[in-house]
Amino acid sequence: MVELSETVGKSTKQQTRTMKPRLGCLSNKSDSYSDFTAFLPSEEGKAYRCVKLSTDEVIRWSESFEVLLSYKYGLAAFRAFLKTEFSDENIEFWMACEDYKKIKSPAKLVTKANKIYEEFIDVKAPREVNIDFQTRELTRQNLREPSPSTFSEVQGRVYSLMEKDSYPRFLRSKVYLDLLNQTQMRCQRRSV
C-alpha cells in the first residue's frame, strides 16, 4: 500500500513539473506583449519593422471590423493578436474561405473544400472553429457538390464571432494601443 502511494506521489510530482512550462504559456495573454511583430513570421516581422504605418491608417482600423480586414497590416496585426489569445484558427479559416471563393476550377474546388473541412470544420480538425452542430452538418452536406458558396454559412458565423467578440478586445489590447502610440509618437517627432 505504501509503495502505491509513493508511486502515485512521484507520478503526480512529475506531471506537475511537466505541466508548469506548458501552462506558463497560457498566462502570456495579449496584454503582456508590447510588440506584436514577435508573433509574425520572421519575414513579415521584418517588413513590419520597416513599414511606416500612419496614425490615420491605424485609427481607421477602429472604424469597423470590415475596415480592419481590408488593410494588409491591419489584418496582420489582428492575426498576431488572435495568436496571443490562442484563437487564430478563426481568422485563418476566414482567410482560407476568402481564397476558396476565388477558385474557378471545379476540381480544385473539391480538393480545397475537403482540405478546409478537414482542417477547420470536422470534429477531429486540428484547428477546429467553434460552430454549432447544424452549421457543421450543413457544411458537410455542401461538400457533396462544392461551389464558391460551400462555406458561406460557417464563414459568416465565424466572421460574426470575431466581429462581436475578438475585434472589440483587439481595439482595447496592448497590441493595438501600442501600435497606435508608436505611430503617434513617430508623427510627433516629425513635427518637432
ROVODO-725501 format. One record per residue (C-alpha): residue number from 1; residue in one letter; y negated, x, z. Coordinates in pm, 1 decimal, m for minus. Each point is the difference from the previous one (the first is absolute). Layout:
REM ROVODO-725501
<r bamar="NUM" minu="A" Y="Y" X="X" Z="Z"/>
...
//
This chain:
REM ROVODO-725501
<r bamar="1" minu="M" Y="0.0" X="0.0" Z="0.0"/>
<r bamar="2" minu="V" Y="m237.3" X="284.0" Z="88.7"/>
<r bamar="3" minu="E" Y="79.4" X="172.3" Z="m329.7"/>
<r bamar="4" minu="L" Y="m92.1" X="m313.0" Z="m195.2"/>
<r bamar="5" minu="S" Y="m337.3" X="m40.2" Z="174.0"/>
<r bamar="6" minu="E" Y="m80.3" X="369.3" Z="m52.4"/>
<r bamar="7" minu="T" Y="88.7" X="m30.3" Z="m369.1"/>
<r bamar="8" minu="V" Y="m214.5" X="m312.2" Z="m36.6"/>
<r bamar="9" minu="G" Y="m284.4" X="173.6" Z="184.5"/>
<r bamar="10" minu="K" Y="16.6" X="301.7" Z="m233.1"/>
<r bamar="11" minu="S" Y="18.9" X="m223.0" Z="m305.3"/>
<r bamar="12" minu="T" Y="m306.8" X="m197.5" Z="109.1"/>
<r bamar="13" minu="K" Y="m196.7" X="319.8" Z="66.7"/>
<r bamar="14" minu="Q" Y="93.3" X="136.9" Z="m341.0"/>
<r bamar="15" minu="Q" Y="m106.3" X="m325.0" Z="m166.9"/>
<r bamar="16" minu="T" Y="m329.6" X="5.1" Z="187.7"/>
<r bamar="17" minu="R" Y="m67.1" X="359.7" Z="m108.8"/>
<r bamar="18" minu="T" Y="67.3" X="m82.1" Z="m365.0"/>
<r bamar="19" minu="M" Y="m192.8" X="m326.4" Z="6.6"/>
<r bamar="20" minu="K" Y="m323.0" X="138.2" Z="147.8"/>
<r bamar="21" minu="P" Y="m101.8" X="192.8" Z="m313.3"/>
<r bamar="22" minu="R" Y="91.9" X="m296.8" Z="m217.1"/>
<r bamar="23" minu="L" Y="m200.6" X="m241.3" Z="209.5"/>
<r bamar="24" minu="G" Y="m292.2" X="240.3" Z="21.9"/>
<r bamar="25" minu="C" Y="m91.6" X="m70.9" Z="m358.8"/>
<r bamar="26" minu="L" Y="m36.3" X="m368.4" Z="81.6"/>
<r bamar="27" minu="S" Y="m285.9" X="69.9" Z="235.5"/>
<r bamar="28" minu="N" Y="m195.6" X="163.8" Z="m282.5"/>
<r bamar="29" minu="K" Y="m176.4" X="m317.0" Z="m108.1"/>
<r bamar="30" minu="S" Y="m275.3" X="m0.3" Z="m257.8"/>
<r bamar="31" minu="D" Y="m273.1" X="34.1" Z="261.1"/>
<r bamar="32" minu="S" Y="125.6" X="343.7" Z="96.3"/>
<r bamar="33" minu="Y" Y="m67.6" X="150.1" Z="m342.9"/>
<r bamar="34" minu="S" Y="m334.0" X="131.8" Z="m110.3"/>
<r bamar="35" minu="D" Y="88.1" X="92.5" Z="m356.5"/>
<r bamar="36" minu="F" Y="218.0" X="m226.1" Z="m212.8"/>
<r bamar="37" minu="T" Y="44.2" X="269.7" Z="m264.5"/>
<r bamar="38" minu="A" Y="274.6" X="143.6" Z="218.6"/>
<r bamar="39" minu="F" Y="215.4" X="m295.7" Z="m102.7"/>
<r bamar="40" minu="L" Y="m50.6" X="39.1" Z="m372.0"/>
<r bamar="41" minu="P" Y="227.0" X="208.2" Z="m219.3"/>
<r bamar="42" minu="S" Y="m137.4" X="352.5" Z="m13.0"/>
<r bamar="43" minu="E" Y="m146.7" X="m32.1" Z="m349.9"/>
<r bamar="44" minu="E" Y="m169.3" X="m331.2" Z="82.6"/>
<r bamar="45" minu="G" Y="m122.3" X="137.9" Z="332.1"/>
<r bamar="46" minu="K" Y="m161.4" X="295.1" Z="m178.9"/>
<r bamar="47" minu="A" Y="m164.9" X="m238.0" Z="m244.0"/>
<r bamar="48" minu="Y" Y="m140.9" X="m200.0" Z="289.1"/>
<r bamar="49" minu="R" Y="m152.9" X="304.1" Z="158.3"/>
<r bamar="50" minu="C" Y="m173.7" X="82.1" Z="m327.3"/>
<r bamar="51" minu="V" Y="m109.9" X="m354.6" Z="m84.6"/>
<r bamar="52" minu="K" Y="m346.0" X="m96.3" Z="107.5"/>
<r bamar="53" minu="L" Y="32.0" X="m365.2" Z="93.4"/>
<r bamar="54" minu="S" Y="m326.2" X="m183.5" Z="25.4"/>
<r bamar="55" minu="T" Y="m88.9" X="m204.6" Z="303.6"/>
<r bamar="56" minu="D" Y="m58.3" X="m295.7" Z="m233.3"/>
<r bamar="57" minu="E" Y="356.2" X="18.8" Z="m132.1"/>
<r bamar="58" minu="V" Y="151.8" X="19.9" Z="348.7"/>
<r bamar="59" minu="I" Y="m217.4" X="m292.4" Z="114.6"/>
<r bamar="60" minu="R" Y="110.2" X="m204.1" Z="m304.0"/>
<r bamar="61" minu="W" Y="359.2" X="29.0" Z="122.6"/>
<r bamar="62" minu="S" Y="m98.8" X="m229.5" Z="285.4"/>
<r bamar="63" minu="E" Y="m116.7" X="m279.0" Z="m235.0"/>
<r bamar="64" minu="S" Y="352.8" X="m126.6" Z="m56.1"/>
<r bamar="65" minu="F" Y="358.7" X="111.3" Z="m15.1"/>
<r bamar="66" minu="E" Y="m3.4" X="m45.0" Z="m376.7"/>
<r bamar="67" minu="V" Y="m299.6" X="233.4" Z="m29.9"/>
<r bamar="68" minu="L" Y="170.0" X="261.8" Z="219.3"/>
<r bamar="69" minu="L" Y="308.8" X="0.5" Z="m223.0"/>
<r bamar="70" minu="S" Y="m211.1" X="27.1" Z="m315.6"/>
<r bamar="71" minu="Y" Y="m124.0" X="346.7" Z="103.7"/>
<r bamar="72" minu="K" Y="236.7" X="292.7" Z="m49.2"/>
<r bamar="73" minu="Y" Y="m108.4" X="170.0" Z="322.1"/>
<r bamar="74" minu="G" Y="m20.9" X="m328.2" Z="189.6"/>
<r bamar="75" minu="L" Y="362.1" X="m69.9" Z="m87.5"/>
<r bamar="76" minu="A" Y="100.6" X="353.5" Z="100.8"/>
<r bamar="77" minu="A" Y="m185.1" X="m27.7" Z="333.3"/>
<r bamar="78" minu="F" Y="165.2" X="m337.6" Z="69.2"/>
<r bamar="79" minu="R" Y="342.7" X="144.2" Z="m84.7"/>
<r bamar="80" minu="A" Y="m64.7" X="289.5" Z="238.3"/>
<r bamar="81" minu="F" Y="m101.3" X="m246.1" Z="270.4"/>
<r bamar="82" minu="L" Y="314.7" X="m210.4" Z="m50.0"/>
<r bamar="83" minu="K" Y="212.1" X="313.9" Z="32.2"/>
<r bamar="84" minu="T" Y="m148.8" X="55.5" Z="345.4"/>
<r bamar="85" minu="E" Y="108.1" X="m352.8" Z="90.9"/>
<r bamar="86" minu="F" Y="345.7" X="43.8" Z="m151.8"/>
<r bamar="87" minu="S" Y="m57.3" X="m290.8" Z="m238.1"/>
<r bamar="88" minu="D" Y="m69.8" X="174.5" Z="m330.4"/>
<r bamar="89" minu="E" Y="294.8" X="m182.3" Z="m159.4"/>
<r bamar="90" minu="N" Y="m236.8" X="m294.1" Z="m49.8"/>
<r bamar="91" minu="I" Y="m248.9" X="183.8" Z="m219.3"/>
<r bamar="92" minu="E" Y="276.7" X="193.6" Z="m173.7"/>
<r bamar="93" minu="F" Y="170.8" X="m329.4" Z="m86.3"/>
<r bamar="94" minu="W" Y="m328.6" X="m152.5" Z="m121.8"/>
<r bamar="95" minu="M" Y="m64.9" X="304.1" Z="m220.8"/>
<r bamar="96" minu="A" Y="356.2" X="m7.4" Z="m137.6"/>
<r bamar="97" minu="C" Y="m55.9" X="m366.9" Z="m94.3"/>
<r bamar="98" minu="E" Y="m328.2" X="84.1" Z="m171.5"/>
<r bamar="99" minu="D" Y="178.9" X="264.0" Z="m208.5"/>
<r bamar="100" minu="Y" Y="287.9" X="m239.6" Z="m64.9"/>
<r bamar="101" minu="K" Y="m231.6" X="m263.6" Z="m148.6"/>
<r bamar="102" minu="K" Y="m111.5" X="250.5" Z="m265.9"/>
<r bamar="103" minu="I" Y="351.6" X="54.9" Z="m138.4"/>
<r bamar="104" minu="K" Y="52.4" X="m144.6" Z="m347.6"/>
<r bamar="105" minu="S" Y="364.2" X="90.2" Z="m70.2"/>
<r bamar="106" minu="P" Y="250.5" X="m266.1" Z="121.4"/>
<r bamar="107" minu="A" Y="258.7" X="271.4" Z="72.2"/>
<r bamar="108" minu="K" Y="m247.5" X="196.4" Z="212.5"/>
<r bamar="109" minu="L" Y="m98.7" X="m321.7" Z="181.6"/>
<r bamar="110" minu="V" Y="359.8" X="m50.4" Z="109.8"/>
<r bamar="111" minu="T" Y="40.8" X="358.1" Z="119.8"/>
<r bamar="112" minu="K" Y="m332.2" X="12.2" Z="184.6"/>
<r bamar="113" minu="A" Y="48.9" X="m349.3" Z="151.5"/>
<r bamar="114" minu="N" Y="334.1" X="102.6" Z="148.1"/>
<r bamar="115" minu="K" Y="m145.7" X="324.0" Z="131.3"/>
<r bamar="116" minu="I" Y="m289.8" X="m181.0" Z="170.8"/>
<r bamar="117" minu="Y" Y="236.7" X="m259.0" Z="146.6"/>
<r bamar="118" minu="E" Y="235.0" X="264.6" Z="138.8"/>
<r bamar="119" minu="E" Y="m282.2" X="209.0" Z="145.8"/>
<r bamar="120" minu="F" Y="m222.8" X="m271.9" Z="148.6"/>
<r bamar="121" minu="I" Y="154.0" X="m350.0" Z="0.2"/>
<r bamar="122" minu="D" Y="371.9" X="20.5" Z="75.0"/>
<r bamar="123" minu="V" Y="90.2" X="m40.8" Z="368.2"/>
<r bamar="124" minu="K" Y="152.2" X="350.5" Z="m15.9"/>
<r bamar="125" minu="A" Y="m302.8" X="145.9" Z="m178.8"/>
<r bamar="126" minu="P" Y="m114.0" X="337.2" Z="134.7"/>
<r bamar="127" minu="R" Y="m366.2" X="m112.4" Z="m12.1"/>
<r bamar="128" minu="E" Y="45.9" X="m372.6" Z="56.2"/>
<r bamar="129" minu="V" Y="m318.6" X="m207.4" Z="m0.2"/>
<r bamar="130" minu="N" Y="m32.1" X="m276.1" Z="256.0"/>
<r bamar="131" minu="I" Y="59.4" X="m330.1" Z="m182.2"/>
<r bamar="132" minu="D" Y="167.9" X="m327.0" Z="79.6"/>
<r bamar="133" minu="F" Y="349.4" X="m95.3" Z="m115.5"/>
<r bamar="134" minu="Q" Y="m121.3" X="m253.4" Z="m259.8"/>
<r bamar="135" minu="T" Y="m227.0" X="251.9" Z="m171.5"/>
<r bamar="136" minu="R" Y="276.5" X="261.0" Z="1.1"/>
<r bamar="137" minu="E" Y="245.0" X="m252.6" Z="m147.2"/>
<r bamar="138" minu="L" Y="m247.7" X="m115.2" Z="m267.8"/>
<r bamar="139" minu="T" Y="m57.9" X="362.0" Z="m99.9"/>
<r bamar="140" minu="R" Y="374.4" X="64.9" Z="m17.1"/>
<r bamar="141" minu="Q" Y="36.5" X="m300.1" Z="m231.1"/>
<r bamar="142" minu="N" Y="m290.0" X="122.2" Z="m215.9"/>
<r bamar="143" minu="L" Y="196.9" X="319.5" Z="m63.1"/>
<r bamar="144" minu="R" Y="243.1" X="m195.1" Z="m218.5"/>
<r bamar="145" minu="E" Y="m265.6" X="m7.1" Z="m272.4"/>
<r bamar="146" minu="P" Y="m265.7" X="257.4" Z="86.5"/>
<r bamar="147" minu="S" Y="m350.3" X="m62.1" Z="m130.3"/>
<r bamar="148" minu="P" Y="m341.3" X="145.3" Z="86.0"/>
<r bamar="149" minu="S" Y="m32.0" X="m274.6" Z="264.2"/>
<r bamar="150" minu="T" Y="336.2" X="68.0" Z="172.1"/>
<r bamar="151" minu="F" Y="m169.9" X="133.9" Z="313.6"/>
<r bamar="152" minu="S" Y="m316.9" X="m213.6" Z="m6.3"/>
<r bamar="153" minu="E" Y="90.5" X="m212.4" Z="302.1"/>
<r bamar="154" minu="V" Y="106.2" X="286.1" Z="225.0"/>
<r bamar="155" minu="Q" Y="m282.6" X="226.2" Z="m119.4"/>
<r bamar="156" minu="G" Y="m248.5" X="m273.3" Z="87.7"/>
<r bamar="157" minu="R" Y="144.3" X="m33.3" Z="349.7"/>
<r bamar="158" minu="V" Y="m8.7" X="374.7" Z="61.5"/>
<r bamar="159" minu="Y" Y="m355.1" X="19.6" Z="m136.3"/>
<r bamar="160" minu="S" Y="m106.2" X="m282.4" Z="231.8"/>
<r bamar="161" minu="L" Y="162.2" X="169.6" Z="297.4"/>
<r bamar="162" minu="M" Y="m183.0" X="326.3" Z="m71.4"/>
<r bamar="163" minu="E" Y="m328.8" X="m180.9" Z="m63.7"/>
<r bamar="164" minu="K" Y="12.3" X="m203.0" Z="322.9"/>
<r bamar="165" minu="D" Y="162.6" X="253.7" Z="228.1"/>
<r bamar="166" minu="S" Y="m15.4" X="363.9" Z="m115.9"/>
<r bamar="167" minu="Y" Y="m333.7" X="m3.8" Z="m184.5"/>
<r bamar="168" minu="P" Y="m211.4" X="m110.9" Z="301.1"/>
<r bamar="169" minu="R" Y="171.2" X="266.7" Z="212.8"/>
<r bamar="170" minu="F" Y="m68.9" X="258.0" Z="m272.1"/>
<r bamar="171" minu="L" Y="m373.0" X="m83.7" Z="11.6"/>
<r bamar="172" minu="R" Y="1.2" X="54.4" Z="378.4"/>
<r bamar="173" minu="S" Y="219.0" X="310.5" Z="m16.8"/>
<r bamar="174" minu="K" Y="m98.4" X="356.1" Z="63.8"/>
<r bamar="175" minu="V" Y="115.2" X="79.5" Z="m354.9"/>
<r bamar="176" minu="Y" Y="m261.9" X="m225.9" Z="m157.6"/>
<r bamar="177" minu="L" Y="m277.8" X="55.5" Z="253.5"/>
<r bamar="178" minu="D" Y="35.2" X="379.1" Z="m18.4"/>
<r bamar="179" minu="L" Y="m11.3" X="m10.3" Z="m377.3"/>
<r bamar="180" minu="L" Y="m309.8" X="m219.3" Z="10.3"/>
<r bamar="181" minu="N" Y="m165.6" X="231.6" Z="254.0"/>
<r bamar="182" minu="Q" Y="85.3" X="308.6" Z="m206.8"/>
<r bamar="183" minu="T" Y="m160.2" X="m146.0" Z="m312.3"/>
<r bamar="184" minu="Q" Y="m307.4" X="m110.9" Z="195.7"/>
<r bamar="185" minu="M" Y="m43.4" X="343.8" Z="159.6"/>
<r bamar="186" minu="R" Y="35.1" X="170.2" Z="m338.7"/>
<r bamar="187" minu="C" Y="m264.1" X="m234.6" Z="m139.1"/>
<r bamar="188" minu="Q" Y="m234.7" X="71.4" Z="292.9"/>
<r bamar="189" minu="R" Y="38.5" X="376.1" Z="m46.6"/>
<r bamar="190" minu="R" Y="m96.6" X="m31.5" Z="m366.3"/>
<r bamar="191" minu="S" Y="m313.9" X="m195.5" Z="81.4"/>
<r bamar="192" minu="V" Y="m121.4" X="251.9" Z="260.0"/>
//
